[in-house]
Amino acid sequence: MISKIIAEELIHKVQKEIDKVDKIVIVVHVGPDGDAMGSALGLWHYLMTIEKEPVVIVPTAFPDFYKWMPGSECVMVYEDAKEASDEIFGNAELIFALDFNVPKRLEKMEQAVLNSKAPKILIDHHLHPGDFAQIAVSYPEIASTSELIFRLICRMGDFAKINLACAECIYTGMMTDTGGFTYNSNKFEIYIIISELIKLGVDKDDIYSKVFNTYSADRMRLMGYSLYKKMKIYPEYKAALITLTADELKEFNYKNGDSEGLVNMPLSIDGIIFSVFMREETDKIKISLRSQGTFPANKVSADLFNGGGHLNAAGGESYNSLKETQKKFEDALEDYKDFL
């Protein structure tokens, strides 16, 4: 038995909205990660079992190592199918917004979602949810949005409607958003949920292998290069930084997702509790921040990079050059010494 974290009123509201419509669109943030894809496809499978007409639309492509997930072949990528996606948004009767707190996380898909007349339901675990949705199921204390999807389905009385495909997607999201249950995963109810998913047939070892043991040779070389040539250590601040330019990414035939997990690696170094990764894109610098213990990665992200997230896992962006962004980070390190 797991606790009833989601308010009863919200359960009834979500159920009522689902019951009265057929055409449902599920959207997630730009650069979908494991939790975005896991929660979206988990919800998609559930809605299919109750004979709705769900469609998952993502702003940009998701990494290849999530393409084994059941239903991933049906996912639409907005940047590749804008006209068709816009038509679907125009005809939508309900939109689920998963794993992001504010519409700007949709980037080029933002206006299509906001302009849709369909009511919106936000399901998310990030801090500071926006007010764009009519219903907000927002619980930052929960480790993943996928866990919230599991809890929601169960609270609506439909645990029996969670088939193996749905369970595999939910488990993947829970696993990836906790780094294989190595952080933000010390609450015992997570493992009660995992046990229920395993009872449904989930092979957790196989899923781990599909996600984490399918590196291309180029991706492995990129990681080696990043650690050997591009990692900078700041021992007095217990911090590490990795930066990659667009040219360096091109040299290693970079594909979406190839740098996923790279920011966590310096945390394996004795004495390092804060790690930052900066990746140069066409129009901005994407920044990932990870920490251990009580060091607030989300505060640094919010203060310096117009971002946010969780205590130990956050993201942001910069519209300055990579060199200027790195200098801003380095100049600010002294300001966070009290948190060490």
Summary of the structure (lengths in Angstrom):
residues: 340
radius of gyration: 19.7
end to end distance: 37.8
largest distance: 58.4
contacts: 1157
relative contact order: 0.11
helix: 48%
strand: 18%
